[in-house]
Amino acid sequence: MTETTDTRYTRNGRYLDTVNGDAEPDTAEDRASGQLADAQATVTRLRQNAHRFPELATMANELDKLSDRAEAYEEARDEAQTAVRVAEAERNAAGRVAIRDGLDPVEAERNATGQLADAREDAERAERHWHTAAALAAGEAFRARALIKRLNKEHAGEILTDALVALDDARTAALEAAQEARRKLGVMHAHVLHVRAAANLEPDSDLAKLSHTGFHPDNAARGSNRPTYNGVLHELDSMAARLAYTERSPFSSDTDKLGSDMGRAVTVARERKADTREQR
């Protein structure tokens, strides 16, 4: 879209006046492009859900084919529009070229006009084919989304159960990582203090002076808002506490804890998961 100073812009080779209301914000071209993008996004959703509902994989493949077909028609439309622009340029230059070459300019312009008409007809046909293909893909995408919604509703309990179990697995891994990081940083903290204490035994030695140039774990850099080493250890302890399924204190605002209710929900989910495996 090329804006001009007189509030007009061009689309598909013709001027539309935005002030007089001639510019339609949702043209057929916009709709077709949106339908194609929507179909492609639905393909992604289908494949994301196919691990739970295998029947969606087939639908995803069919919709992907429709989307590819619509893209091919769009490319054909673009080529046809390019051919129209070329034919227009040739029509405009036909008389001049004919005179230069000693030919009949009237006949040349007549032939060029006929070729332009054919090119425009081909472009209009390609445009219709593209819109039809995009609409077909959009219709299939609509049915696919409706199916996803229905399947999710029918299996809502199973989906929530799996989500809770996945959350607990991730929580366990994160808690172990936080505890391990806390342990290793604690060991590092002890070693730093031990080095400083050893350096104080002979503070005037070159090695002792070098050893004292390192950071102190209990001090923050001047002018820095970064936490101290001990502050980091405290945050790791806090994170481990927040990852535990414990009751929230009524005297604090620790609403970022997972809480005991979540712990009970996870327990129920794991029991349901186990019952499902036994039934199979």
C-alpha positions in Angstrom: 0.0 0.0 0.0 1.5 3.3 -1.1 0.3 6.4 0.7 0.1 9.7 -1.1 -0.3 13.3 0.1 -3.9 13.4 -1.1 -5.1 10.8 1.4 -5.3 8.1 -1.4 -3.5 4.8 -1.6 -3.2 2.2 -4.3 -4.3 -1.4 -4.0 -4.2 -3.8 -6.9 -3.3 -1.0 -9.3 -6.3 1.4 -8.5 -6.7 4.4 -6.3 -8.9 4.3 -3.2 -9.9 7.5 -1.4 -9.9 7.0 2.4 -11.5 10.4 3.1 -14.6 9.6 0.9 -14.9 6.1 2.4 -14.0 4.3 -0.8 -11.2 2.3 1.0 -12.6 -0.9 2.4 -10.4 -1.9 5.4 -11.2 -5.6 5.0 -10.9 -6.4 1.3 -11.2 -9.7 -0.4 -7.5 -9.9 -0.6 -7.1 -9.2 3.1 -9.7 -11.8 4.0 -8.0 -14.4 1.8 -4.6 -13.7 3.3 -6.2 -13.9 6.8 -7.9 -17.2 6.0 -4.7 -18.7 4.8 -2.7 -17.6 7.9 -5.5 -18.9 10.1 -5.4 -22.3 8.4 -1.6 -22.5 8.8 -1.9 -21.6 12.5 -4.6 -24.3 12.9 -2.2 -26.9 11.4 0.2 -26.1 14.2 -2.5 -26.4 16.8 -3.6 -29.8 15.4 -0.1 -31.2 15.5 0.4 -29.9 19.1 -2.7 -31.8 20.2 -2.1 -34.9 18.0 0.0 -36.6 20.8 -3.2 -36.9 22.8 -5.7 -37.3 20.0 -4.1 -39.2 17.1 -7.0 -38.5 14.8 -6.0 -34.9 14.6 -2.7 -35.8 12.8 -4.7 -36.9 9.7 -6.7 -33.7 9.8 -3.5 -31.7 10.2 -2.0 -33.3 7.1 -5.2 -32.7 5.0 -5.4 -29.0 6.1 -1.7 -28.6 5.4 -2.3 -29.8 1.9 -5.1 -27.3 1.4 -2.9 -24.5 2.7 -0.1 -25.4 0.4 -2.6 -25.5 -2.5 -3.9 -22.1 -1.6 -0.3 -20.8 -1.4 0.3 -22.1 -4.9 -2.8 -20.4 -6.2 -1.6 -17.2 -4.5 1.7 -17.4 -6.3 -0.1 -18.0 -9.6 -2.3 -14.9 -8.9 0.9 -12.9 -8.3 2.4 -14.1 -11.6 -0.9 -13.3 -13.4 -0.9 -9.7 -12.0 2.7 -9.3 -13.1 1.7 -10.4 -16.6 -1.0 -7.7 -16.6 1.5 -5.0 -15.7 3.8 -6.2 -18.5 0.9 -6.3 -21.0 -0.1 -2.8 -20.0 3.4 -1.5 -20.6 3.6 -3.2 -24.0 0.1 -1.8 -24.9 1.2 1.7 -24.0 4.4 1.3 -26.1 2.9 -0.7 -29.0 2.2 2.3 -31.3 5.6 3.9 -30.7 7.5 0.6 -31.2 5.6 -0.1 -34.4 6.3 3.3 -35.9 10.0 2.9 -35.0 10.1 -0.5 -36.7 8.1 0.6 -39.8 5.0 -1.4 -38.9 1.3 -0.5 -38.7 0.8 1.2 -35.3 -3.0 0.7 -35.4 -2.6 -3.1 -35.9 0.1 -3.2 -33.2 -2.0 -1.4 -30.7 -5.0 -3.6 -31.5 -3.0 -6.7 -30.9 -1.4 -5.4 -27.7 -4.9 -4.4 -26.4 -6.1 -7.9 -27.1 -3.2 -9.4 -25.2 -3.8 -7.1 -22.3 -7.5 -8.2 -22.2 -6.4 -11.8 -22.1 -3.9 -11.1 -19.3 -6.5 -9.3 -17.3 -8.9 -12.2 -17.8 -6.3 -14.7 -16.6 -5.5 -12.5 -13.6 -9.2 -12.4 -12.6 -9.5 -16.1 -13.0 -6.3 -16.7 -10.8 -7.7 -14.3 -8.2 -11.0 -16.3 -8.0 -9.1 -19.6 -7.7 -6.9 -18.2 -4.9 -10.0 -16.9 -2.9 -11.7 -20.2 -3.4 -8.7 -22.2 -2.2 -8.3 -19.9 0.8 -12.0 -20.2 1.7 -11.8 -24.0 1.5 -8.8 -24.0 3.8 -10.5 -21.7 6.2 -13.6 -23.9 6.3 -11.5 -26.9 7.1 -9.7 -24.9 9.8 -13.0 -23.9 11.4 -14.1 -27.6 11.6 -10.7 -28.5 13.0 -10.9 -26.0 15.8 -14.4 -27.1 16.6 -13.1 -30.7 16.9 -10.2 -29.6 19.1 -12.6 -27.7 21.4 -15.0 -30.7 21.6 -12.2 -33.2 22.3 -10.7 -31.0 25.0 -14.0 -30.6 26.7 -14.7 -34.4 26.6 -11.2 -35.1 28.1 -10.9 -32.1 30.4 -10.3 -34.2 33.5 -7.6 -36.2 31.7 -5.9 -33.1 30.4 -5.9 -31.5 33.9 -4.5 -34.7 35.4 -1.6 -34.8 32.9 -0.9 -31.1 33.4 -0.7 -31.5 37.2 1.6 -34.5 36.9 3.8 -32.6 34.4 3.9 -29.6 36.8 5.0 -31.9 39.7 7.7 -33.4 37.6 9.0 -29.9 36.6 8.7 -28.8 40.2 10.7 -31.7 41.5 13.5 -31.1 38.9 13.5 -27.3 39.7 13.6 -28.0 43.5 16.5 -30.4 43.1 18.4 -27.9 40.9 17.8 -25.1 43.5 19.0 -27.3 46.3 22.0 -28.5 44.4 22.9 -24.9 43.4 22.5 -23.9 47.1 24.8 -26.7 48.3 27.5 -25.9 45.7 27.4 -22.2 46.4 27.5 -22.8 50.1 30.7 -24.9 49.6 32.1 -22.1 47.5 31.2 -19.6 50.2 33.0 -21.6 52.9 36.1 -21.9 50.7 36.2 -18.1 50.1 36.1 -17.5 53.8 38.8 -20.1 54.4 41.1 -18.5 51.8 40.7 -15.1 53.5 41.4 -16.6 56.9 44.5 -18.4 55.6 45.7 -15.2 54.0 45.5 -13.3 57.3 48.0 -15.7 58.8 50.7 -13.9 56.8 49.0 -10.8 55.5 52.2 -9.1 54.1 53.1 -11.9 51.8 52.6 -11.4 48.0 50.3 -14.4 47.8 48.2 -13.1 50.7 47.9 -9.7 49.1 46.7 -11.3 45.9 44.2 -13.4 47.8 42.6 -10.4 49.4 41.8 -8.8 46.0 38.8 -11.1 45.5 35.3 -10.2 46.4 34.0 -10.6 49.9 31.0 -12.9 50.0 29.2 -10.7 52.6 29.6 -7.4 50.9 28.0 -5.9 47.8 29.9 -3.8 45.3 29.7 -0.1 46.0 26.8 1.5 44.1 25.5 -1.9 43.0 22.0 -3.2 43.5 23.1 -6.8 43.0 22.5 -9.1 45.9 25.5 -10.2 48.1 26.7 -13.7 47.9 24.8 -14.5 51.1 21.8 -12.8 49.5 21.9 -15.2 46.6 22.0 -18.1 49.0 19.0 -16.7 50.8 17.1 -16.4 47.5 17.8 -20.1 46.7 16.5 -21.1 50.2 13.5 -18.9 49.5 13.0 -20.5 46.1 13.1 -24.0 47.6 10.5 -23.0 50.1 8.3 -21.6 47.4 8.5 -24.9 45.5 7.2 -26.9 48.5 3.6 -27.9 48.9 3.3 -26.2 52.3 0.5 -24.1 53.9 0.8 -20.4 53.3 1.3 -18.4 56.4 -1.7 -16.2 57.4 0.8 -13.6 58.6 2.7 -13.1 55.3 2.0 -12.4 51.7 3.7 -15.5 50.3 1.1 -16.0 47.6 3.9 -17.2 45.2 4.1 -20.5 47.0 2.6 -23.5 45.3 0.7 -24.3 48.5 -0.8 -27.4 50.1 -3.9 -27.3 48.0 -1.8 -27.7 44.9 0.0 -30.5 46.6 -3.3 -32.3 47.2 -4.3 -31.7 43.6 -1.1 -33.3 42.4 -1.6 -36.3 44.7 -5.1 -36.9 43.4 -3.8 -36.5 39.8 -1.0 -39.1 40.3 -3.6 -41.5 41.9 -5.9 -41.1 38.9 -2.9 -41.6 36.5 -2.0 -44.8 38.3 -5.6 -46.1 38.2 -5.7 -45.4 34.5 -2.5 -47.4 33.9 -3.9 -50.4 35.9 -7.1 -50.4 33.9 -5.1 -50.6 30.7 
